[in-house]
Amino acid sequence: MKRDSALDGIRALAALGVWVLHVGGNTGVIYRDGMFAWMTTRLGIAVPVFFLLSGLLLYRPWARAVIEGTSPPGAGRYVWRRVLRVVPAYWLVTILALTAWGTSLDWGTWAKWLLLLQNYFEQKRAPDGLYQMWTMPIEMAFYLVLPLLAWLLHAWARRGNPPVRLLAGIAVLPVISIGSAVAAHVWDQPQLALWLPYHLIFFAAGMAMAVLSVWLKEIRIIDQLAPQLLVLAVLLYAVLSTELAGPRTLTLPSLSQSLWRMILEATVAILVVAPFALAPRHDALRHRVLGNPVTAYLGRISYSFFLWHAPVITLFYKVTGSQPFAGNFAQVAIFTFVGSVLASVGSYHLLEEPALRLSGRRSAPLPPPEAPVPQPAAPAR
């Protein structure tokens, strides 16, 4: 399947957002006063964007099978591709970090991290260099659940209007997320926030976009309102950056703050991705800006960048002897960006690309749009 360069650009911006968030956290910037500090803290919005893109891109072949009658993906081959896509680079980074900084770890801890089970066990803090990895068990859980979820949705959709029934079935998933947030507070189980049900709302948004993109192909109103939608995303991100969505510190938010944050993050992620997924005019300015060769390439290596940036930040602090929550933001950012990009380029070309070829997946970018065929002028009347 050919890649969409603009969606790669969104993925690149999301990965950079996570990196800025963690640089800000390590230097203490996010704990200072002012709107900039608050808005930096909320760069965790990148995670819902990643989840939404996974729902969009992975569910679309199943949506196409129901709506257009094509063959659905084989579950076994799909799972094998997902494992090859995720596990090799994850294992490399995790093994190096645990070997370097995971002192006195027993075999159970190693197994937990290598099998992506860390979210299901109580732990005080992640090992150095691996604090970003909490998202990986959630992603893997979605990968494994998706074939069953697609089968259930398709069985439901065959009883009537397939696109409408698919959207109705997908609408159940955000309800599960809201229920998980309520349960986490009522039963005092904050660990539930690290499990897939809590985050289904973001994957569901992507799955709904997949259905719409197959069913309607291109939504003209989205194309016409794309600039306004992106501006609205920025404005709602500013709202997300207030206390309405919870504290900046590790203090647990209230139930209302958790729900506001969940809804605002889902809305911002939808507003950011929709102009590209539901109005795929590759000649539009927004596509040319995000889909340029630099951002598209950063998007292709964004998974490796996501994996490597935290160990590189940790290494910088270990080597320089800097104290936690201290340091010059610009200096840390420059050194860790360069180091993370270099590690990511090597990891992508030496490990990810061979694994992608082994899985049989194509990763070429979408070709440029063809020039429109000139139409003959209408005769004068």
C-alpha positions in Angstrom: 0.0 0.0 0.0 1.4 3.4 -1.0 1.9 6.0 1.7 0.2 9.4 2.0 2.9 11.9 2.3 0.7 14.4 4.2 -0.3 11.8 6.8 3.4 11.0 7.1 3.9 14.8 7.8 1.3 14.7 10.5 3.0 11.7 12.0 6.3 13.6 12.0 4.8 16.6 13.8 3.3 14.3 16.4 6.7 12.6 17.0 8.3 16.0 17.4 5.6 17.0 19.8 6.3 14.1 22.1 10.0 14.9 21.9 9.4 18.6 22.8 7.2 17.5 25.7 9.9 15.3 27.1 12.6 17.9 26.6 10.4 20.3 28.4 9.8 17.8 31.2 13.4 17.0 31.7 14.5 20.6 31.8 11.6 21.6 34.0 10.1 24.0 31.5 6.6 22.5 31.7 6.4 23.2 35.4 7.0 26.9 35.1 4.4 29.7 35.0 2.8 30.9 31.8 0.8 29.7 28.9 3.8 28.4 27.0 4.5 26.0 29.8 0.9 24.8 29.9 0.7 24.4 26.1 4.0 22.5 26.1 2.6 20.1 28.7 -0.4 19.3 26.4 1.8 18.1 23.6 0.8 14.7 24.7 -2.0 15.3 22.2 0.5 13.6 19.8 -0.5 10.2 21.3 -4.2 10.5 20.4 -3.1 11.6 16.9 -0.9 8.4 16.6 -3.9 6.3 17.8 -6.3 8.0 15.4 -3.9 7.4 12.5 -3.6 3.7 13.4 -7.4 3.3 13.4 -7.7 5.1 10.1 -4.9 3.3 8.2 -5.3 -0.2 9.6 -9.1 -0.4 9.5 -9.6 1.1 6.0 -9.0 -2.3 4.2 -11.7 -3.9 6.3 -14.0 -0.9 5.7 -13.4 -1.2 2.0 -14.2 -4.9 2.1 -17.6 -4.3 3.5 -18.5 -1.2 1.4 -16.9 -2.1 -1.9 -17.0 -5.9 -1.7 -13.2 -6.4 -1.8 -11.4 -9.2 0.0 -10.7 -8.4 3.7 -7.1 -8.7 5.0 -6.2 -12.1 6.3 -6.0 -12.0 10.1 -2.8 -14.1 10.3 -0.9 -12.2 7.7 -2.1 -8.9 9.2 -0.8 -9.8 12.7 2.5 -11.0 11.3 3.0 -7.7 9.5 2.1 -5.7 12.6 4.6 -7.7 14.7 7.4 -7.2 12.1 6.5 -3.5 11.9 6.7 -2.9 15.7 8.7 -5.5 17.6 12.2 -5.4 16.0 12.9 -1.7 16.6 11.1 -1.8 20.0 13.2 -4.7 21.2 16.5 -3.1 20.1 15.8 0.1 22.0 14.3 -1.6 25.0 17.2 -4.1 25.3 19.8 -1.4 25.1 18.0 0.8 27.7 17.5 -2.0 30.1 21.1 -3.2 29.7 22.5 0.3 30.2 20.3 1.6 33.1 18.0 -1.2 34.3 20.1 -2.4 37.3 19.1 -5.5 39.2 16.3 -6.5 36.9 15.0 -10.1 37.2 13.8 -12.2 34.3 10.2 -11.4 35.0 10.9 -7.7 34.4 12.7 -8.4 31.2 9.9 -10.6 30.0 7.3 -8.0 30.9 9.0 -5.3 28.9 10.0 -7.4 25.9 6.4 -8.9 25.6 4.8 -5.4 25.9 3.1 -6.3 29.1 4.4 -3.5 31.3 1.1 -1.6 31.5 -0.6 -4.5 33.1 1.6 -4.6 36.2 1.9 -2.0 38.9 5.1 -0.1 38.8 6.3 3.1 40.5 8.2 4.4 37.5 9.5 3.2 34.1 13.2 2.4 33.7 15.4 5.3 32.5 15.0 5.9 28.8 11.7 4.0 28.5 9.1 6.3 30.0 7.6 6.9 26.5 6.9 3.2 26.0 3.6 3.2 27.9 1.8 3.7 24.5 3.2 0.6 22.9 1.1 -2.0 24.8 -2.0 0.0 23.9 -1.0 0.1 20.3 -0.3 -3.7 20.3 -3.5 -4.5 22.1 -5.4 -2.6 19.3 -3.5 -4.4 16.6 -4.5 -7.8 18.1 -8.1 -6.8 18.8 -8.8 -5.2 15.4 -9.4 -8.4 13.4 -12.1 -9.5 15.9 -13.5 -6.0 16.1 -13.7 -5.8 12.3 -15.4 -9.2 12.1 -18.1 -8.1 14.7 -18.6 -4.8 12.9 -18.9 -6.4 9.5 -21.4 -9.0 10.8 -23.5 -6.2 12.1 -23.1 -4.1 9.0 -24.4 -6.9 6.6 -27.9 -6.5 8.1 -28.6 -3.1 6.6 -26.9 -0.1 5.1 -23.3 -1.1 5.5 -21.6 2.4 5.9 -24.2 3.7 8.3 -24.3 0.5 10.4 -20.4 0.5 10.5 -20.5 4.1 11.9 -23.2 3.1 14.4 -21.1 0.2 15.6 -17.9 2.2 15.9 -19.9 4.8 17.9 -20.0 2.2 20.8 -16.2 2.4 21.3 -16.1 6.0 22.7 -18.8 5.0 25.2 -16.4 2.2 26.4 -13.7 4.8 26.8 -15.9 7.1 28.9 -17.0 4.1 31.0 -13.3 3.2 31.6 -12.6 6.8 32.7 -15.5 6.6 35.1 -14.5 3.2 36.4 -10.9 4.3 37.0 -12.1 7.1 39.3 -15.0 5.3 41.0 -12.9 2.2 41.8 -9.7 4.2 42.3 -7.8 2.3 39.6 -5.7 4.8 37.7 -3.9 1.9 36.0 -7.0 1.6 33.7 -5.8 4.7 31.9 -2.9 2.6 30.5 -5.2 0.0 29.0 -6.8 -0.1 25.5 -10.5 0.5 26.5 -9.6 3.9 27.9 -8.2 5.0 24.6 -10.7 3.4 22.2 -12.2 6.8 21.5 -9.1 7.8 19.6 -8.9 4.6 17.5 -12.6 4.8 16.9 -12.3 8.3 15.5 -9.7 6.9 13.0 -11.9 4.0 12.1 -14.9 6.3 11.5 -12.7 8.3 9.2 -11.7 5.1 7.4 -15.4 4.4 6.7 -16.1 7.9 5.5 -13.0 8.0 3.3 -14.1 4.8 1.5 -17.8 5.6 1.4 -17.7 9.2 0.4 -14.2 9.3 -1.1 -13.8 13.0 -0.6 -16.0 15.3 1.4 -16.2 18.7 -0.3 -17.2 20.6 2.8 -14.1 19.4 4.6 -11.9 20.6 1.8 -13.6 24.0 1.7 -13.4 24.4 5.5 -10.0 22.9 6.0 -8.3 26.2 7.1 -11.0 26.9 9.5 -10.9 23.4 10.9 -7.1 23.7 11.5 -7.6 27.1 13.2 -10.3 25.6 15.4 -7.9 22.8 16.3 -5.4 25.4 17.5 -8.1 27.2 19.6 -9.3 24.0 21.2 -5.7 23.1 21.9 -5.4 26.3 23.9 -8.5 25.3 25.9 -6.9 21.9 26.4 -3.9 23.7 27.8 -5.9 25.1 30.8 -6.8 23.5 34.1 -10.1 22.4 32.6 -8.2 19.3 31.3 -6.3 18.6 34.5 -3.0 19.6 36.3 0.4 19.7 34.7 2.0 17.7 37.5 1.8 13.9 38.2 -1.2 14.7 40.4 -4.2 12.6 39.2 -7.0 14.6 37.5 -10.6 14.6 38.7 -13.2 12.7 36.8 -14.5 15.8 35.1 -10.9 16.9 34.1 -10.3 13.4 32.7 -13.4 13.5 30.6 -12.8 17.0 29.4 -9.2 16.1 28.4 -10.4 12.9 26.6 -13.1 14.8 24.6 -10.8 17.7 23.8 -7.9 15.5 22.7 -10.2 13.5 20.5 -11.7 16.6 18.9 -8.3 18.2 18.3 -7.0 15.0 16.7 -10.0 14.8 14.5 -9.7 18.4 13.4 -6.0 18.0 12.6 -6.3 14.8 10.5 -9.7 15.2 8.8 -8.6 17.9 6.3 -6.0 15.4 5.0 -7.9 12.1 5.4 -11.3 13.2 4.2 -10.3 15.8 1.6 -7.2 14.2 0.0 -6.4 16.9 -2.6 -2.7 16.3 -2.9 -2.3 19.6 -4.9 -3.7 21.7 -2.0 -1.4 23.9 -0.1 -1.9 22.0 3.2 -0.9 18.8 1.5 2.1 20.3 -0.1 3.3 21.9 3.2 3.0 18.7 5.3 3.8 16.3 2.5 7.0 17.9 1.4 10.0 15.6 1.2 11.5 16.6 4.5 8.4 16.1 6.7 7.4 13.0 4.7 10.8 11.4 5.4 10.6 12.4 9.1 7.2 10.8 9.1 8.7 7.6 7.7 11.3 7.5 10.5 8.9 8.8 13.2 8.4 5.4 14.8 12.2 5.0 15.4 12.4 8.7 16.5 9.6 8.1 19.0 11.5 5.0 20.4 14.9 6.6 20.4 14.3 10.2 21.7 13.8 9.3 25.4 17.0 7.1 25.6 18.9 9.9 23.9 17.6 12.5 26.4 18.5 10.1 29.2 22.0 9.6 27.8 22.5 13.3 27.5 21.7 13.8 31.2 23.9 10.9 32.3 26.9 12.0 30.2 26.7 15.7 31.2 25.8 15.0 34.8 22.9 17.4 34.6 20.3 17.3 37.4 16.7 16.3 36.6 14.3 19.1 35.9 17.2 21.4 35.1 19.2 22.4 32.0 19.0 24.8 29.1 16.0 23.9 27.0 17.6 25.0 23.7 20.9 23.1 24.4 19.1 19.9 25.4 16.8 20.2 22.4 19.5 20.7 19.9 21.7 17.8 21.1 18.9 15.4 21.6 17.2 16.2 18.3 20.4 15.6 16.3 21.2 12.4 18.3 17.6 11.1 18.0 17.5 11.7 14.2 20.8 10.0 13.6 19.8 7.0 15.7 16.4 6.9 13.9 17.9 7.0 10.4 20.1 4.1 11.2 17.4 2.2 12.9 14.9 2.8 10.1 17.2 1.8 7.2 19.0 -1.1 8.9 16.1 -2.6 10.9 12.7 -1.2 10.0 13.0 -1.3 6.2 14.3 -4.9 6.1 11.4 -5.9 8.4 8.9 -4.1 6.2 10.3 -5.9 3.1 10.1 -9.2 4.9 6.4 -8.5 5.7 5.8 -7.7 2.0 4.6 -4.2 2.8 5.4 -1.4 0.3 6.3 2.0 1.8 6.7 4.2 -1.3 5.1 7.6 -1.1 2.1 8.5 -3.1 2.9 9.8 -6.6 2.2 13.4 -7.3 -1.3 14.1 -8.7 -1.7 14.1 -12.4 -2.3 17.4 -14.1 -6.0 17.9 -15.0 -6.9 17.2 -18.6 -7.9 20.6 -20.2 -11.5 20.6 -21.3 -12.6 22.2 -24.5 -14.3 25.6 -24.1 -18.1 25.6 -24.4 -19.3 27.2 -27.5 -20.5 30.7 -27.2 -24.3 31.1 -27.2 
